[in-house]
């Protein structure tokens, strides 16, 4: 088990170019209106925006946030559950709307995450490279790699870990050869369902890197490139490790109905591993996650995950929004609150803070440890 667990929210990927949830639809619409979307996928964008426009018909009667893509996703899923969605006459077409929303998410992240090349490898812009360097240093302090829990669908962190030659275990039960556990609570753009079973297969980033350089000459060092994952995963079926996979990525809405997406407990394997890692953690570091009031699932999940008698030495939260401080304070009991530290810092500055206050102290004095 890892002594240190990181929990990363959308604020971490924002520095690599990913839009925040409240801005996501505006960015998607801008890409669509400015002809940045291939013709193959324009129908998907049209279908999603039409469905959202129809939701505004119920807006005067309810208090709904129709600007947040995660809220929209949850509304679509509720519509599928009750077989009713404004403007959709045939309830079976709701599945098409949801699949189109996943395509919109994939393309928007594909177009906005900044990726560069170096020595035949892809790496993300922003602070993820520095973050991987940080966890390498923490391994020297703790004696084991930190585990990482992420709420993000994108592949910026996956790319950075690959760049540094680190093998990832997504904790889906199909990988015994890894360096770092990366548990993505809401799914990932490189997770796909087998056509023959409920098994979820992660498409290794090493294969994405190989595919990219098979069709592109080695670019100039540090050149900004577009991976164009949508073309890679636009076929009716994906073949990976001799298995056929459905081309729609596994993405889970962040609010009301997570258990509906257990896919015969495949996703539940990840959640169970998260609970195990939290229950054995000595240090919990949360960066860029706002702990929205609507995500009761995570609140209960965190509470149950840290029920064990094991003492938590550090519960640190980093976020540029000062209001998040009280939100986390309300979650913590008296045994942890005295271990709680909040710093009003974005991802990049949080990394520097941790380097200065943990790794820096450790290197100056062997008697100073954060655990």
Secondary structure by P-SEA (a helix, b strand, c coil): cccbbbbbccccccccccccccaaaaaaaaaaaacccccccaaaaaaaaaaaaaaaaaccccccccccaaaaaaaaaaaaaaccccccccccaaaaaaaaaaaaaaaaaaaccccccccccccccccaaaaaaaaaaaaaaacbbbbbbbccccaaaaaaaaaabbbbbccccccccccbbbbbccccccbbbbccccbbbbccaaaaaaaaaaaccccccbbbbbccccccccccccccccccccccccccccccccccccccaaaaaaaaaaaaaaaaccbbbbcccccccccaaaaaaaaaaacccccccccccccccccaaaaaaaaccccccccbbbbcccaaaaaaaaaaacaaaaaaccccccc
